[in-house]
Amino acid sequence: MTGALDRVRRYTVGTLLFTTALIGLVLLLDLVGSQRQPGVCTALGVAAVGVLVEYVRITAACMPGLLRSTLARWEIPVAVAVAVGVWWVAVATSPLSIGWVLPASLVEAAVVPMLRGWWRWAVALGGGVPVAASGVLFADAAVDWPVWVVFAATMTPIAALSNFLQVWLWSLVRQLDEARQVAAELAVAEERLRFAAELHDIQGHHLQAIALKGELAARLVGHDDEAARTQATEVSELARTALRETRAVVHGYRRSSLSTEINNAVDILRAAGINATVRGSATEVPPPLQPLFGVLVREGTTNILRHSAAAECQLTVEVDNGRVRVELTNDGAGATDPNPGSGLQGLKERFATVGGVVRARRDTNTFHLTGEAAVS
């Protein structure tokens, strides 16, 4: 999960909890200030808590990935029935307790994103009217019921709009997060395809020629041994040529300049939705050390994409009297797998061969990968 999605998750869960806590406080104050019997107050309080919990569960069920909430088929109708029942009991025992329409409005609003077509708009815009009007049957005759009904009925559309926007925002952020992951995977796949295509272009001709000459040599054995030896010699030479060119391709890939590696890393990270910044100049790094630090940048970039939920990454290049220090720092290190990748061991071994060191450390939510080496 990315940092942005994690922040939206915390905001959404916090909003749900704050809403339920605020409404719970309103209902609690009503219970404390009312003249109801203690048993009635207790029953209303327990039922209200249950309805508010169901509101959170139903809303979370509309937002996959927000919470581990799986609803039973009976929960929604039971929650609606209990919420309306609580509303009736509340106004029957204390007619001015109009705030008790809120649990019923919230539960109805939570169901709206699950509906489709005209049912969604019918419940969102008019679902509160029958609930509010039904309270008149239990309210005191002295209540100014037209104003009372209008006020109570507007709670559901307001709650439904708020809930629908919240669900829509979560869905949008999830889609953006999935697009970011796809972009990261495509960037890595594109680089692999580029290398594979280059290797195929180099090797395709040689392998085809080796196969044909090998078959020809096999046919000539026993018929024209001299020609067979000639073909076998040419096969050996083609194989050596193919090996040299393969090594040249890999060598060239591994020895690309540090500036190129940093530019590639920045492009890949930004394509993955990570804000990447660079401090320092790669051109100041001595040429013999550029391939080594290029490997560090590639491995660090891969670890960020695979093992973090980073939103920010900073790459720092420092050169002082021939000693080079390159550091990659990213946030989002605590959101996923704490293992930054087995490739770090290979990096440490590479740097050790030139007297350099590689250090990896985590500070709460931040991961630092640092490589240091000097021209020997």
C-alpha positions as CSV (number, residue, x, y, z in Angstrom):
1,M,0.0,0.0,0.0
2,T,1.3,3.4,-0.9
3,G,1.7,6.3,1.5
4,A,-1.1,8.2,-0.2
5,L,-3.5,5.3,0.1
6,D,-2.5,4.8,3.7
7,R,-3.1,8.4,4.6
8,V,-6.6,8.3,3.0
9,R,-7.3,5.1,4.9
10,R,-6.4,6.8,8.2
11,Y,-8.4,9.9,7.3
12,T,-11.5,7.8,6.3
13,V,-11.4,5.6,9.4
14,G,-10.8,8.7,11.5
15,T,-13.8,10.4,9.9
16,L,-16.1,7.4,10.6
17,L,-15.0,7.1,14.2
18,F,-15.3,10.9,14.8
19,T,-18.8,10.9,13.3
20,T,-20.0,8.0,15.4
21,A,-18.4,9.4,18.5
22,L,-20.0,12.8,17.9
23,I,-23.5,11.4,17.4
24,G,-23.0,9.1,20.4
25,L,-22.2,12.1,22.5
26,V,-25.3,13.9,21.3
27,L,-27.5,10.9,22.2
28,L,-25.7,10.5,25.5
29,L,-26.4,14.1,26.5
30,D,-30.1,13.5,25.5
31,L,-30.3,10.5,27.7
32,V,-28.7,12.3,30.7
33,G,-31.0,15.3,30.3
34,S,-34.2,13.3,29.7
35,Q,-36.8,12.1,32.3
36,R,-36.9,8.6,31.0
37,Q,-36.8,5.5,33.2
38,P,-33.3,4.1,33.8
39,G,-34.2,0.9,32.1
40,V,-35.4,2.7,29.0
41,C,-32.2,4.8,28.9
42,T,-30.1,1.7,29.2
43,A,-31.9,-0.1,26.4
44,L,-31.7,3.0,24.1
45,G,-28.0,3.4,24.9
46,V,-27.2,-0.2,24.1
47,A,-29.3,-0.2,20.9
48,A,-27.8,3.1,19.8
49,V,-24.2,1.7,20.2
50,G,-25.1,-1.3,18.2
51,V,-26.6,0.8,15.4
52,L,-23.6,3.1,15.3
53,V,-21.2,0.1,15.1
54,E,-23.3,-1.3,12.2
55,Y,-23.1,2.0,10.5
56,V,-19.3,1.8,10.5
57,R,-19.4,-1.8,9.4
58,I,-21.8,-1.2,6.5
59,T,-19.8,1.9,5.3
60,A,-16.5,-0.1,5.5
61,A,-18.1,-2.9,3.5
62,C,-18.7,-0.4,0.7
63,M,-15.0,0.5,0.6
64,P,-13.0,-2.7,-0.1
65,G,-9.6,-2.7,1.6
66,L,-10.5,-0.1,4.2
67,L,-11.3,-2.5,7.1
68,R,-11.7,-6.3,7.4
69,S,-15.4,-6.1,7.5
70,T,-17.6,-8.9,6.1
71,L,-21.3,-8.4,6.5
72,A,-23.8,-11.1,7.1
73,R,-26.9,-10.9,4.9
74,W,-29.2,-10.2,7.8
75,E,-27.1,-7.4,9.3
76,I,-28.4,-4.5,7.1
77,P,-32.2,-5.2,7.5
78,V,-31.7,-5.8,11.2
79,A,-29.7,-2.6,11.7
80,V,-32.3,-0.6,9.8
81,A,-35.2,-2.1,11.9
82,V,-33.4,-1.5,15.2
83,A,-32.5,2.1,14.2
84,V,-36.1,2.9,13.4
85,G,-37.3,1.1,16.5
86,V,-34.8,3.2,18.6
87,W,-36.2,6.3,17.0
88,W,-39.8,5.4,17.8
89,V,-39.0,4.5,21.4
90,A,-37.0,7.7,21.9
91,V,-39.7,10.1,20.7
92,A,-42.4,8.1,22.5
93,T,-40.6,8.5,25.8
94,S,-39.4,12.0,25.2
95,P,-41.1,13.7,22.2
96,L,-38.5,16.5,21.7
97,S,-35.6,14.0,21.2
98,I,-35.4,14.6,17.5
99,G,-31.7,13.8,17.5
100,W,-32.6,10.1,17.8
101,V,-33.4,10.2,14.1
102,L,-29.7,10.3,13.3
103,P,-28.9,6.6,13.8
104,A,-31.6,5.7,11.4
105,S,-30.5,8.3,8.9
106,L,-26.9,7.1,9.1
107,V,-27.8,3.5,8.5
108,E,-29.9,4.4,5.5
109,A,-27.1,6.6,4.2
110,A,-24.6,3.8,4.6
111,V,-26.7,1.5,2.4
112,V,-27.0,4.0,-0.4
113,P,-23.6,3.2,-2.1
114,M,-24.6,-0.4,-2.3
115,L,-27.8,0.3,-4.3
116,R,-27.9,0.7,-8.1
117,G,-30.1,2.7,-10.5
118,W,-33.1,4.7,-9.3
119,W,-33.2,2.8,-5.9
120,R,-30.0,4.7,-4.9
121,W,-31.5,8.1,-5.5
122,A,-34.9,7.2,-4.1
123,V,-33.3,6.1,-0.8
124,A,-30.8,9.0,-0.8
125,L,-33.4,11.8,-1.4
126,G,-36.5,10.4,0.1
127,G,-35.6,7.6,2.5
128,G,-35.7,9.9,5.5
129,V,-39.3,11.1,4.9
130,P,-41.1,7.9,6.0
131,V,-38.8,7.5,8.9
132,A,-39.3,11.1,10.1
133,A,-43.1,11.0,9.4
134,S,-43.4,7.7,11.3
135,G,-42.1,9.4,14.4
136,V,-45.3,11.6,14.4
137,L,-47.3,8.6,15.4
138,F,-45.3,8.4,18.7
139,A,-44.6,12.1,19.3
140,D,-46.5,14.4,21.6
141,A,-49.4,16.3,19.9
142,A,-47.8,19.6,21.0
143,V,-44.9,19.0,18.7
144,D,-44.8,21.3,15.6
145,W,-44.6,18.2,13.5
146,P,-44.4,19.7,9.9
147,V,-41.1,21.5,10.8
148,W,-40.1,18.5,12.9
149,V,-40.6,16.1,9.9
150,V,-38.8,18.4,7.4
151,F,-35.8,18.7,9.7
152,A,-35.6,15.0,10.5
153,A,-36.2,14.0,6.8
154,T,-33.2,16.2,5.6
155,M,-30.8,14.2,7.8
156,T,-30.8,11.2,5.4
157,P,-30.0,13.1,2.2
158,I,-27.2,15.0,4.0
159,A,-25.7,11.9,5.4
160,A,-26.1,10.0,2.1
161,L,-24.3,12.7,0.2
162,S,-21.4,12.8,2.7
163,N,-21.2,9.0,2.7
164,F,-21.4,8.6,-1.0
165,L,-18.6,11.2,-1.5
166,Q,-16.4,9.3,1.0
167,V,-16.9,6.0,-0.7
168,W,-16.2,7.6,-4.1
169,L,-13.0,9.2,-2.8
170,W,-11.8,5.9,-1.4
171,S,-12.6,4.1,-4.7
172,L,-10.7,6.8,-6.7
173,V,-7.6,6.7,-4.5
174,R,-7.6,2.9,-4.7
175,Q,-7.7,3.0,-8.5
176,L,-4.9,5.6,-8.6
177,D,-2.8,3.3,-6.3
178,E,-3.4,0.3,-8.6
179,A,-2.4,2.5,-11.6
180,R,0.8,3.4,-9.8
181,Q,1.6,-0.2,-9.1
182,V,0.9,-1.1,-12.8
183,A,3.1,1.8,-13.9
184,A,6.0,0.6,-11.7
185,E,5.7,-2.9,-13.0
186,L,5.5,-1.7,-16.6
187,A,8.6,0.5,-16.2
188,V,10.6,-2.5,-14.9
189,A,9.1,-4.8,-17.6
190,E,10.0,-2.2,-20.3
191,E,13.6,-2.2,-19.2
192,R,13.7,-6.0,-19.2
193,L,12.2,-6.1,-22.7
194,R,14.7,-3.5,-23.9
195,F,17.6,-5.6,-22.6
196,A,16.1,-8.9,-23.9
197,A,15.5,-7.3,-27.4
198,E,19.1,-6.2,-27.5
199,L,20.4,-9.6,-26.5
200,H,18.1,-11.3,-29.0
201,D,19.4,-9.1,-31.8
202,I,23.0,-10.0,-31.0
203,Q,22.5,-13.7,-30.4
204,G,19.7,-14.6,-32.9
205,H,22.0,-14.7,-36.0
206,H,24.9,-16.5,-34.3
207,L,22.7,-19.2,-32.8
208,Q,21.0,-19.9,-36.1
209,A,24.3,-20.2,-37.9
210,I,25.7,-22.4,-35.2
211,A,22.7,-24.7,-35.5
212,L,22.9,-25.0,-39.3
213,K,26.7,-25.5,-39.4
214,G,26.4,-28.1,-36.6
215,E,23.9,-30.1,-38.6
216,L,26.0,-29.8,-41.7
217,A,29.1,-31.0,-39.9
218,A,27.2,-34.0,-38.6
219,R,26.1,-35.0,-42.1
220,L,29.7,-34.7,-43.5
221,V,31.3,-36.9,-40.9
222,G,32.3,-40.2,-42.7
223,H,31.7,-38.6,-46.1
224,D,34.1,-35.7,-46.1
225,D,35.9,-35.5,-42.8
226,E,38.0,-32.5,-43.9
227,A,34.9,-30.4,-44.7
228,A,33.3,-31.6,-41.4
229,R,36.4,-30.4,-39.5
230,T,36.1,-27.0,-41.2
231,Q,32.5,-26.7,-40.3
232,A,33.2,-27.7,-36.7
233,T,36.0,-25.0,-36.5
234,E,33.6,-22.4,-37.8
235,V,31.0,-23.5,-35.2
236,S,33.6,-23.0,-32.5
237,E,34.5,-19.6,-33.8
238,L,30.8,-18.6,-34.1
239,A,30.3,-19.7,-30.5
240,R,33.3,-17.6,-29.3
241,T,32.0,-14.6,-31.2
242,A,28.6,-15.0,-29.7
243,L,30.1,-15.3,-26.2
244,R,32.2,-12.1,-26.8
245,E,29.2,-10.1,-28.0
246,T,27.1,-11.4,-25.2
247,R,29.7,-10.3,-22.7
248,A,29.9,-6.9,-24.5
249,V,26.1,-6.4,-24.2
250,V,26.1,-7.3,-20.5
251,H,29.3,-5.3,-19.8
252,G,27.9,-2.3,-21.6
253,Y,24.6,-2.6,-19.7
254,R,26.4,-2.9,-16.4
255,R,28.9,-0.1,-17.1
256,S,26.4,2.6,-18.2
257,S,27.2,5.9,-16.6
258,L,26.0,6.8,-13.2
259,S,24.1,9.8,-14.6
260,T,22.2,7.4,-16.9
261,E,21.3,5.1,-14.0
262,I,20.1,8.0,-11.9
263,N,18.0,9.4,-14.7
264,N,16.5,5.9,-15.3
265,A,15.8,5.5,-11.6
266,V,14.1,8.9,-11.4
267,D,11.9,8.2,-14.4
268,I,10.9,4.8,-13.0
269,L,10.1,6.2,-9.6
270,R,8.1,9.1,-10.9
271,A,6.2,6.7,-13.2
272,A,5.3,4.8,-10.1
273,G,3.9,7.9,-8.4
274,I,7.0,8.5,-6.2
275,N,8.4,12.0,-6.0
276,A,12.1,11.6,-6.6
277,T,14.7,14.3,-6.1
278,V,18.5,14.3,-6.7
279,R,21.1,16.2,-4.8
280,G,24.6,16.4,-6.1
281,S,26.2,15.7,-9.5
282,A,27.0,12.2,-10.8
283,T,29.5,13.5,-13.2
284,E,31.9,14.3,-10.3
285,V,32.1,10.5,-9.5
286,P,35.4,9.0,-10.8
287,P,34.7,6.9,-13.9
288,P,36.1,3.6,-12.2
289,L,33.4,3.9,-9.5
290,Q,30.5,4.8,-11.7
291,P,29.5,1.2,-12.6
292,L,29.6,0.2,-8.9
293,F,27.4,3.1,-7.8
294,G,25.2,2.5,-10.8
295,V,24.4,-1.0,-9.4
296,L,23.7,0.6,-6.0
297,V,21.2,3.0,-7.6
298,R,19.5,0.1,-9.5
299,E,19.2,-2.1,-6.5
300,G,18.0,0.7,-4.3
301,T,15.3,1.7,-6.8
302,T,14.2,-2.0,-7.1
303,N,13.9,-2.2,-3.3
304,I,11.9,1.0,-3.1
305,L,9.4,-0.3,-5.7
306,R,9.1,-3.8,-4.2
307,H,9.5,-3.4,-0.5
308,S,8.0,0.0,0.4
309,A,5.0,2.2,0.2
310,A,7.1,5.3,-0.6
311,A,5.7,8.7,-1.6
312,E,9.1,10.5,-1.4
313,C,12.6,9.5,-2.4
314,Q,15.8,11.5,-2.3
315,L,19.1,10.5,-3.9
316,T,22.2,12.2,-2.7
317,V,25.6,12.2,-4.4
318,E,28.6,13.5,-2.5
319,V,32.2,13.5,-3.6
320,D,35.1,14.6,-1.3
321,N,38.7,14.1,-2.3
322,G,38.0,11.1,-4.4
323,R,35.8,9.4,-1.8
324,V,32.2,9.0,-3.1
325,R,29.1,8.6,-1.0
326,V,25.7,7.9,-2.6
327,E,22.5,7.6,-0.4
328,L,18.9,6.7,-1.3
329,T,16.4,7.7,1.3
330,N,12.7,6.9,1.1
331,D,9.6,7.1,3.3
332,G,6.9,4.4,3.5
333,A,9.4,1.8,4.9
334,G,7.2,0.6,7.7
335,A,4.1,-0.1,5.6
336,T,5.2,-3.3,4.0
337,D,7.7,-6.2,4.2
338,P,10.5,-5.2,6.5
339,N,13.0,-7.2,4.5
340,P,14.6,-4.7,2.0
341,G,15.8,-7.3,-0.4
342,S,18.4,-10.0,-0.6
343,G,20.3,-8.1,-3.3
344,L,21.9,-5.9,-0.6
345,Q,24.2,-8.7,0.4
346,G,25.5,-8.8,-3.2
347,L,26.0,-5.1,-3.1
348,K,28.0,-5.3,0.1
349,E,30.3,-8.0,-1.5
350,R,30.8,-5.8,-4.6
351,F,31.7,-2.8,-2.5
352,A,34.0,-4.8,-0.3
353,T,36.1,-5.8,-3.3
354,V,37.2,-2.1,-3.7
355,G,37.3,-1.3,0.0
356,G,33.9,0.3,0.1
357,V,31.0,-0.2,2.4
358,V,27.2,-0.5,2.1
359,R,24.9,0.4,5.0
360,A,21.1,-0.1,5.2
361,R,19.2,1.3,8.2
362,R,15.6,2.1,9.1
363,D,14.4,5.1,11.1
364,T,10.8,4.4,11.9
365,N,9.1,5.1,8.6
366,T,12.3,6.0,6.6
367,F,14.8,3.7,5.0
368,H,18.4,4.7,4.1
369,L,20.6,2.9,1.7
370,T,24.2,4.3,1.7
371,G,27.2,3.3,-0.3
372,E,30.7,4.7,0.2
373,A,33.9,3.9,-1.8
374,A,37.1,5.6,-2.9
375,V,39.4,5.2,-5.9
376,S,42.2,2.9,-4.7
